[in-house]
Amino acid sequence: MMSINRVSLYHLETLLWIDRLGTFSAAAERLNTTQPAVSARMRELEQRLGTALFHRDGRGMSLTAAGRKLVRDCDPLLRDMQIALLGSGGYGEASGVVRIGAGEIAAASCLPGFVAGLKVDMPNVGLEIEIDLTANLIQQLLTGRTDMVFAAGPIAHPALKTAPIGAVDLVWLASPAVAARFGGDGGDRPIPVWSLASPSPIHGRMRDAIAASRIAKESLNLCNNARTMIDIARADGGVGIFPEPMARAEVASGALVELADMPALAPVEFHVAMRVSDTEPLLSRIFDRAAQLSLTAAAGVDIDQ
């Protein structure tokens, strides 16, 4: 006999996260609990509904027809309940933990102002921020380890929805001493050139620009951290191609100068992305807010909301 009065919201929320993320372990991580706890919740739900919700095959599992129907019927109900609760208290009363991933360039350009504004308007929402390479961020987003990412380059995946937030300029920079050598005063000594390493979506663009310049190919050096490259350039360690917002302070102080007559560099496009299956009103609200960001080369980040 069905014990509907013993079905709790956490049972249904857990079921929905298993469906969204594909595994009990991913749902457990998203809900900040353990896989055994998730398994116990699903056994309880099946017992109380009097029906099997999962096909279990060894270590794998899939939803039964009854499980799929329950997900389809409950998803909009839970979403409407969240909207109603947020509507009564406002987003200023919203709580929970949102995990945001960002590449290094995004973290130095659009993320600080966005996060600061978010904390003012949603002070009870906890934020967990992780800085990583774009490829890793997309994988973390797809597996549910991250809720939203700010990443460079086009993002095309049927499970993700994205919004463009503008572009960041790339500039050729060196210290004044290296720039003088590069301009013809340094003899025949090769000048090191620095580029982001191949996991970066702009690595190929940098290599093309270097190939079109007068820099010898054997001078190329790679690094997976733009901040470190900027510090190397400041220490007279060579020429680099840098995201303009990250090197703005060094250029303003004169520690780095822009090189003249170098091949043009196309700006780096940025997008914010989240999973299509995430229908939580809080996440949707934060995504819509992020989609309003506008990166500009001259003024940095416009975070007017």
DRENDO-1510 file (C-alpha; in Angstrom, 1 decimal, always signed):
<recs>
REC; n; res; u; v; w
REC; 1; MET; +0.0; +0.0; +0.0 .
REC; 2; MET; +1.3; +3.4; -0.9 .
REC; 3; SER; +2.4; +5.5; +2.1 .
REC; 4; ILE; +2.3; +8.9; +0.4 .
REC; 5; ASN; +2.2; +10.7; +3.7 .
REC; 6; ARG; +5.7; +9.3; +4.4 .
REC; 7; VAL; +7.3; +10.7; +1.2 .
REC; 8; SER; +9.4; +13.7; +2.0 .
REC; 9; LEU; +10.6; +16.5; -0.3 .
REC; 10; TYR; +14.2; +15.3; +0.1 .
REC; 11; HIS; +13.2; +12.0; -1.4 .
REC; 12; LEU; +11.9; +13.7; -4.5 .
REC; 13; GLU; +14.8; +16.2; -4.7 .
REC; 14; THR; +17.3; +13.3; -4.5 .
REC; 15; LEU; +15.5; +11.4; -7.3 .
REC; 16; LEU; +15.5; +14.5; -9.5 .
REC; 17; TRP; +19.3; +15.0; -9.0 .
REC; 18; ILE; +20.0; +11.4; -9.8 .
REC; 19; ASP; +18.0; +11.8; -13.1 .
REC; 20; ARG; +19.8; +15.1; -13.9 .
REC; 21; LEU; +23.4; +13.9; -13.1 .
REC; 22; GLY; +23.1; +10.2; -14.1 .
REC; 23; THR; +24.5; +8.5; -11.0 .
REC; 24; PHE; +23.9; +8.1; -7.3 .
REC; 25; SER; +27.4; +9.4; -6.5 .
REC; 26; ALA; +27.1; +12.6; -8.5 .
REC; 27; ALA; +23.7; +13.3; -6.8 .
REC; 28; ALA; +25.3; +12.7; -3.4 .
REC; 29; GLU; +28.1; +15.2; -4.1 .
REC; 30; ARG; +25.6; +17.7; -5.4 .
REC; 31; LEU; +23.4; +17.3; -2.3 .
REC; 32; ASN; +26.4; +17.3; +0.1 .
REC; 33; THR; +25.8; +13.8; +1.4 .
REC; 34; THR; +27.1; +10.3; +0.8 .
REC; 35; GLN; +26.2; +7.7; -1.8 .
REC; 36; PRO; +24.9; +5.2; +0.8 .
REC; 37; ALA; +22.6; +8.0; +2.1 .
REC; 38; VAL; +21.3; +8.6; -1.4 .
REC; 39; SER; +20.8; +4.8; -1.9 .
REC; 40; ALA; +18.9; +4.6; +1.4 .
REC; 41; ARG; +16.6; +7.5; +0.4 .
REC; 42; MET; +15.8; +5.8; -2.9 .
REC; 43; ARG; +15.0; +2.5; -1.2 .
REC; 44; GLU; +12.7; +4.3; +1.2 .
REC; 45; LEU; +11.0; +6.1; -1.7 .
REC; 46; GLU; +10.4; +2.8; -3.5 .
REC; 47; GLN; +9.1; +1.1; -0.4 .
REC; 48; ARG; +6.7; +4.0; +0.4 .
REC; 49; LEU; +5.4; +4.2; -3.2 .
REC; 50; GLY; +5.2; +0.5; -3.5 .
REC; 51; THR; +7.0; +0.4; -6.9 .
REC; 52; ALA; +10.5; +0.0; -8.3 .
REC; 53; LEU; +12.0; +3.3; -9.6 .
REC; 54; PHE; +15.3; +1.9; -10.8 .
REC; 55; HIS; +16.5; -1.0; -12.9 .
REC; 56; ARG; +19.7; -2.2; -11.1 .
REC; 57; ASP; +22.3; -4.1; -13.2 .
REC; 58; GLY; +25.4; -4.8; -11.2 .
REC; 59; ARG; +26.9; -1.4; -10.5 .
REC; 60; GLY; +24.8; +0.4; -13.1 .
REC; 61; MET; +21.2; +1.6; -12.9 .
REC; 62; SER; +18.5; +3.3; -15.0 .
REC; 63; LEU; +15.1; +4.6; -14.2 .
REC; 64; THR; +12.1; +2.4; -14.7 .
REC; 65; ALA; +9.0; +3.7; -16.6 .
REC; 66; ALA; +7.5; +4.5; -13.1 .
REC; 67; GLY; +10.6; +6.4; -12.2 .
REC; 68; ARG; +10.7; +8.4; -15.4 .
REC; 69; LYS; +7.0; +9.4; -14.9 .
REC; 70; LEU; +7.6; +10.4; -11.3 .
REC; 71; VAL; +10.5; +12.6; -12.4 .
REC; 72; ARG; +8.4; +14.2; -15.2 .
REC; 73; ASP; +5.5; +14.9; -12.8 .
REC; 74; CYS; +7.5; +16.1; -9.8 .
REC; 75; ASP; +10.1; +18.3; -11.5 .
REC; 76; PRO; +7.7; +21.2; -12.3 .
REC; 77; LEU; +5.9; +20.8; -8.9 .
REC; 78; LEU; +9.2; +21.2; -7.0 .
REC; 79; ARG; +10.2; +24.1; -9.3 .
REC; 80; ASP; +6.9; +25.9; -8.6 .
REC; 81; MET; +7.3; +25.3; -4.9 .
REC; 82; GLN; +10.8; +26.9; -5.0 .
REC; 83; ILE; +9.5; +29.9; -7.0 .
REC; 84; ALA; +6.6; +30.3; -4.5 .
REC; 85; LEU; +9.0; +30.2; -1.5 .
REC; 86; LEU; +11.4; +32.6; -3.1 .
REC; 87; GLY; +8.6; +34.9; -4.1 .
REC; 88; SER; +7.4; +35.2; -0.5 .
REC; 89; GLY; +10.9; +35.9; +0.9 .
REC; 90; GLY; +12.6; +37.3; -2.1 .
REC; 91; TYR; +16.0; +36.3; -3.5 .
REC; 92; GLY; +17.6; +38.2; -0.7 .
REC; 93; GLU; +16.3; +35.4; +1.6 .
REC; 94; ALA; +17.5; +32.6; -0.7 .
REC; 95; SER; +19.9; +30.0; +0.6 .
REC; 96; GLY; +21.9; +27.1; -0.6 .
REC; 97; VAL; +25.4; +26.5; -2.1 .
REC; 98; VAL; +26.2; +27.4; -5.7 .
REC; 99; ARG; +29.4; +26.1; -7.2 .
REC; 100; ILE; +31.0; +28.4; -9.9 .
REC; 101; GLY; +33.9; +27.5; -12.1 .
REC; 102; ALA; +36.0; +30.0; -14.0 .
REC; 103; GLY; +39.1; +30.1; -16.2 .
REC; 104; GLU; +42.0; +32.2; -15.0 .
REC; 105; ILE; +41.2; +35.0; -17.5 .
REC; 106; ALA; +37.6; +35.2; -16.5 .
REC; 107; ALA; +38.5; +35.1; -12.8 .
REC; 108; ALA; +40.7; +38.2; -13.4 .
REC; 109; SER; +38.2; +40.1; -15.4 .
REC; 110; CYS; +34.5; +39.4; -14.9 .
REC; 111; LEU; +34.3; +37.2; -11.8 .
REC; 112; PRO; +35.3; +39.5; -8.9 .
REC; 113; GLY; +32.6; +42.2; -9.6 .
REC; 114; PHE; +30.0; +39.6; -10.4 .
REC; 115; VAL; +30.6; +37.7; -7.2 .
REC; 116; ALA; +30.7; +40.8; -5.1 .
REC; 117; GLY; +27.4; +42.0; -6.4 .
REC; 118; LEU; +25.8; +38.6; -6.0 .
REC; 119; LYS; +26.8; +38.5; -2.3 .
REC; 120; VAL; +25.2; +41.9; -1.7 .
REC; 121; ASP; +21.9; +40.8; -3.2 .
REC; 122; MET; +21.9; +37.1; -2.0 .
REC; 123; PRO; +23.9; +37.2; +1.3 .
REC; 124; ASN; +22.7; +33.7; +2.4 .
REC; 125; VAL; +23.8; +31.9; -0.7 .
REC; 126; GLY; +27.1; +30.2; -0.2 .
REC; 127; LEU; +29.5; +30.3; -3.1 .
REC; 128; GLU; +32.2; +27.7; -3.9 .
REC; 129; ILE; +34.6; +29.0; -6.6 .
REC; 130; GLU; +37.1; +26.9; -8.5 .
REC; 131; ILE; +39.6; +28.2; -11.0 .
REC; 132; ASP; +40.7; +25.7; -13.7 .
REC; 133; LEU; +41.3; +25.2; -17.4 .
REC; 134; THR; +38.2; +25.5; -19.6 .
REC; 135; ALA; +38.3; +21.9; -20.7 .
REC; 136; ASN; +38.2; +20.7; -17.1 .
REC; 137; LEU; +35.5; +23.2; -16.2 .
REC; 138; ILE; +33.1; +21.9; -18.9 .
REC; 139; GLN; +33.7; +18.3; -17.8 .
REC; 140; GLN; +32.9; +19.3; -14.2 .
REC; 141; LEU; +29.8; +21.1; -15.3 .
REC; 142; LEU; +28.5; +18.1; -17.3 .
REC; 143; THR; +29.1; +15.7; -14.4 .
REC; 144; GLY; +27.4; +18.0; -11.8 .
REC; 145; ARG; +30.5; +18.9; -9.8 .
REC; 146; THR; +30.0; +22.6; -10.8 .
REC; 147; ASP; +26.7; +24.5; -11.3 .
REC; 148; MET; +27.9; +27.3; -13.6 .
REC; 149; VAL; +31.1; +28.2; -15.5 .
REC; 150; PHE; +32.7; +31.3; -17.0 .
REC; 151; ALA; +34.9; +30.0; -19.8 .
REC; 152; ALA; +36.8; +31.1; -22.9 .
REC; 153; GLY; +36.0; +30.0; -26.4 .
REC; 154; PRO; +32.8; +28.7; -27.9 .
REC; 155; ILE; +30.9; +26.2; -25.8 .
REC; 156; ALA; +28.8; +23.8; -27.9 .
REC; 157; HIS; +27.1; +20.9; -26.1 .
REC; 158; PRO; +23.4; +19.8; -26.2 .
REC; 159; ALA; +23.3; +19.4; -22.4 .
REC; 160; LEU; +24.5; +23.0; -21.8 .
REC; 161; LYS; +22.9; +26.4; -22.3 .
REC; 162; THR; +25.2; +29.3; -22.8 .
REC; 163; ALA; +25.2; +33.1; -23.1 .
REC; 164; PRO; +28.0; +35.3; -24.5 .
REC; 165; ILE; +29.4; +37.9; -22.2 .
REC; 166; GLY; +31.8; +39.6; -24.5 .
REC; 167; ALA; +35.5; +39.4; -25.2 .
REC; 168; VAL; +38.9; +40.2; -23.8 .
REC; 169; ASP; +41.8; +41.7; -25.8 .
REC; 170; LEU; +45.1; +40.0; -26.1 .
REC; 171; VAL; +48.3; +42.2; -26.2 .
REC; 172; TRP; +52.0; +41.7; -26.9 .
REC; 173; LEU; +53.9; +42.9; -23.9 .
REC; 174; ALA; +57.5; +42.9; -22.5 .
REC; 175; SER; +59.5; +44.8; -19.9 .
REC; 176; PRO; +61.0; +48.1; -21.2 .
REC; 177; ALA; +64.4; +46.5; -21.3 .
REC; 178; VAL; +63.3; +43.5; -23.3 .
REC; 179; ALA; +61.2; +45.7; -25.6 .
REC; 180; ALA; +64.3; +47.8; -26.4 .
REC; 181; ARG; +66.3; +44.6; -27.3 .
REC; 182; PHE; +63.4; +43.3; -29.3 .
REC; 183; GLY; +63.4; +46.6; -31.2 .
REC; 184; GLY; +66.9; +46.0; -32.5 .
REC; 185; ASP; +69.2; +47.0; -29.7 .
REC; 186; GLY; +70.0; +43.5; -28.4 .
REC; 187; GLY; +72.2; +41.9; -31.0 .
REC; 188; ASP; +71.6; +38.4; -32.1 .
REC; 189; ARG; +70.6; +36.9; -28.7 .
REC; 190; PRO; +67.2; +35.1; -29.0 .
REC; 191; ILE; +64.4; +36.7; -26.9 .
REC; 192; PRO; +62.2; +34.1; -25.2 .
REC; 193; VAL; +58.5; +34.3; -26.0 .
REC; 194; TRP; +55.8; +33.0; -23.7 .
REC; 195; SER; +52.4; +31.5; -24.6 .
REC; 196; LEU; +49.6; +29.7; -22.8 .
REC; 197; ALA; +49.9; +26.0; -23.1 .
REC; 198; SER; +47.8; +23.8; -25.3 .
REC; 199; PRO; +45.0; +23.0; -22.9 .
REC; 200; SER; +44.0; +26.7; -23.2 .
REC; 201; PRO; +41.5; +27.4; -26.0 .
REC; 202; ILE; +43.6; +30.4; -27.2 .
REC; 203; HIS; +46.8; +28.4; -27.5 .
REC; 204; GLY; +46.4; +27.9; -31.2 .
REC; 205; ARG; +45.7; +31.6; -31.8 .
REC; 206; MET; +48.8; +32.5; -29.9 .
REC; 207; ARG; +51.0; +30.0; -31.9 .
REC; 208; ASP; +49.6; +31.4; -35.2 .
REC; 209; ALA; +50.4; +35.0; -34.1 .
REC; 210; ILE; +53.9; +34.0; -33.0 .
REC; 211; ALA; +54.5; +32.2; -36.4 .
REC; 212; ALA; +53.5; +35.4; -38.2 .
REC; 213; SER; +55.9; +37.5; -36.1 .
REC; 214; ARG; +59.6; +37.9; -36.4 .
REC; 215; ILE; +60.2; +35.8; -33.3 .
REC; 216; ALA; +62.2; +32.6; -33.9 .
REC; 217; LYS; +60.2; +29.4; -33.3 .
REC; 218; GLU; +62.8; +27.9; -31.1 .
REC; 219; SER; +62.2; +30.8; -28.7 .
REC; 220; LEU; +58.7; +29.6; -27.8 .
REC; 221; ASN; +58.0; +28.7; -24.2 .
REC; 222; LEU; +54.7; +27.5; -22.7 .
REC; 223; CYS; +53.1; +28.0; -19.4 .
REC; 224; ASN; +49.6; +27.1; -18.2 .
REC; 225; ASN; +49.3; +30.2; -15.9 .
REC; 226; ALA; +49.0; +33.7; -17.3 .
REC; 227; ARG; +49.8; +35.4; -14.0 .
REC; 228; THR; +53.1; +33.5; -13.9 .
REC; 229; MET; +53.9; +34.6; -17.5 .
REC; 230; ILE; +53.2; +38.2; -16.5 .
REC; 231; ASP; +55.6; +37.9; -13.6 .
REC; 232; ILE; +58.3; +36.4; -15.9 .
REC; 233; ALA; +57.9; +39.2; -18.4 .
REC; 234; ARG; +58.2; +41.8; -15.6 .
REC; 235; ALA; +61.5; +40.1; -14.6 .
REC; 236; ASP; +62.9; +40.7; -18.1 .
REC; 237; GLY; +62.2; +37.1; -19.0 .
REC; 238; GLY; +60.9; +37.6; -22.5 .
REC; 239; VAL; +58.0; +38.7; -24.7 .
REC; 240; GLY; +54.5; +37.4; -23.9 .
REC; 241; ILE; +51.0; +37.5; -25.3 .
REC; 242; PHE; +48.7; +38.4; -22.4 .
REC; 243; PRO; +45.0; +39.0; -21.6 .
REC; 244; GLU; +44.8; +42.8; -21.4 .
REC; 245; PRO; +42.8; +43.0; -18.1 .
REC; 246; MET; +45.3; +40.8; -16.3 .
REC; 247; ALA; +48.2; +43.0; -17.3 .
REC; 248; ARG; +46.5; +46.4; -17.1 .
REC; 249; ALA; +48.1; +47.4; -13.8 .
REC; 250; GLU; +51.6; +46.5; -15.1 .
REC; 251; VAL; +51.1; +48.5; -18.2 .
REC; 252; ALA; +49.7; +51.5; -16.3 .
REC; 253; SER; +52.8; +51.4; -14.0 .
REC; 254; GLY; +55.2; +51.1; -16.9 .
REC; 255; ALA; +56.5; +47.7; -15.7 .
REC; 256; LEU; +55.3; +46.3; -19.1 .
REC; 257; VAL; +55.0; +48.0; -22.4 .
REC; 258; GLU; +53.2; +47.0; -25.6 .
REC; 259; LEU; +55.2; +46.0; -28.6 .
REC; 260; ALA; +54.7; +47.8; -31.8 .
REC; 261; ASP; +54.2; +46.3; -35.3 .
REC; 262; MET; +53.2; +42.9; -34.1 .
REC; 263; PRO; +50.6; +40.6; -35.7 .
REC; 264; ALA; +47.0; +41.5; -34.7 .
REC; 265; LEU; +45.4; +39.3; -32.1 .
REC; 266; ALA; +41.7; +38.5; -32.2 .
REC; 267; PRO; +39.9; +39.0; -28.8 .
REC; 268; VAL; +39.0; +36.0; -26.7 .
REC; 269; GLU; +35.3; +35.4; -26.6 .
REC; 270; PHE; +33.8; +34.4; -23.2 .
REC; 271; HIS; +30.6; +32.6; -22.3 .
REC; 272; VAL; +28.7; +31.6; -19.2 .
REC; 273; ALA; +27.2; +28.1; -19.2 .
REC; 274; MET; +25.0; +25.9; -17.1 .
REC; 275; ARG; +23.2; +22.6; -17.6 .
REC; 276; VAL; +19.9; +22.6; -19.5 .
REC; 277; SER; +18.5; +20.1; -17.0 .
REC; 278; ASP; +19.0; +22.5; -14.0 .
REC; 279; THR; +15.7; +24.1; -13.5 .
REC; 280; GLU; +16.2; +25.4; -9.9 .
REC; 281; PRO; +14.9; +29.0; -9.8 .
REC; 282; LEU; +17.9; +30.2; -7.8 .
REC; 283; LEU; +20.4; +28.9; -10.4 .
REC; 284; SER; +18.3; +30.2; -13.3 .
REC; 285; ARG; +18.3; +33.6; -11.6 .
REC; 286; ILE; +22.1; +33.6; -11.1 .
REC; 287; PHE; +22.6; +32.5; -14.7 .
REC; 288; ASP; +20.3; +35.2; -16.1 .
REC; 289; ARG; +22.3; +37.7; -14.0 .
REC; 290; ALA; +25.6; +36.4; -15.3 .
REC; 291; ALA; +24.3; +36.6; -18.9 .
REC; 292; GLN; +24.0; +40.4; -18.5 .
REC; 293; LEU; +27.7; +40.8; -18.0 .
REC; 294; SER; +29.5; +42.8; -20.7 .
REC; 295; LEU; +33.3; +42.6; -21.0 .
REC; 296; THR; +34.9; +45.6; -22.7 .
REC; 297; ALA; +38.6; +46.1; -23.4 .
REC; 298; ALA; +38.6; +49.7; -22.3 .
REC; 299; ALA; +36.5; +49.7; -19.2 .
REC; 300; GLY; +36.9; +46.2; -17.9 .
REC; 301; VAL; +33.6; +44.7; -16.7 .
REC; 302; ASP; +30.2; +46.3; -16.6 .
REC; 303; ILE; +28.3; +44.7; -13.7 .
REC; 304; ASP; +25.2; +46.9; -13.7 .
REC; 305; GLN; +22.3; +44.7; -12.9 .
</recs>
